[in-house]
Amino acid sequence: MLLKKGVPVGFIFNKIRVEIIIITIYTFIVLMLDQHFALAYISIPLSITSTLGTAISLLLAFRINQAYERWWEARKIWGAIVNDSRSLIRQYLTFMPDSEQDPSSHGFTKNVAYRQIMWCYALGESLRGKLNLEDKHQYLTADEFAKIKLHQNVPNALLLMHGGDLKFASEKNWVNDFQQVEIDKTLSRLTDSMGMAERLKNTVFPTTYSLFVEFLLYLFVIFLPIGLMEQFEFFTLPMSIVISCVFFLVEKSAIHMQNPFEDRPTDTPVTSIARTIEINLRQMLEEDSVPDKLKPKKFYID
């Protein structure tokens, strides 16, 4: 996620560098042809270009609105994950017997908490397509680690283990029927959040709409310098670049927001959120050793 300050101008314009080069070369060629061959016979009224620009503006407004909805939905999903992760461990800590009366239950709750931490990291990495299990041995027992490696969907396997532990706690009478139902509801909400995040990841923005907008943008770029030549002459090149860049920047902003799990600076900060959850849960367990919050990477947080 981009921070409020420190975003370099180069990062912004780097997203449209290819478009800037294409616009510059094309406009320069049009100006040279006009200077040597007088292209008055293909003059395009500026009103036509303006009408096309207005149509593109409406299409881009819809696209960026829908892109923001996807970005905001991803943030709401991870906000729910934060709340339900805290609720899950709070429920175990308050429902289970006192550690002084039953030491095994205290170790049991800690095991669930560490598995939930593992689940948050695994879900975020799997959404970004870069799940790495080898650096997460400390969160699971050797048997649990061996089991999850057999599953294609690791976060789902971890939730299944949560369910197995809840059944075990019920059989041991560590939780009553009402408490079991409440914990199971929390696990169901975590499952729902995982499913919504996976749906958002796997549902692409309509390709035909993207192609249509891109086609109109380049059509606008073709018409723009021809329409500007009569009124701006030598300022046609910079005016074409500036006006076109505005449209392309809006389009690129929408493209980046509509895909919030692509491991880019504009993503939902799933790693940072998972670290926050880890800090919260380990403090709830009253551990002395708690990791620090993730530090920003230059102008964004991962």
Secondary structure, DSSP 4 states (H G I P E B T S, - for coil): -B-SS---HHHHHHTTHHHHHHHHHHHHHHHHHHHHH-GGGG---HHHHHHHHHHHHHHHHHHHHHHHHHHHHHHHHHHHHHHHHHHHHHHHHHHSPPTTT-HHHHHHHHHHHHHHHHHHHHHHHHHTT----TT-GGGS-HHHHHHHTT-SSHHHHHHHHHHHHHHHHHHTTSS-HHHHHHHHHHHHHHHHHHHHHHHHHH-PPPHHHHHHHHHHHHHHHHHHHHHHHHHHGGGHHHHHHHHHHHHHHHHHHHHHHT-TTSSSTTS--HHHHHHHHHHHHHHHTT-S--PPPPPPBTTB--
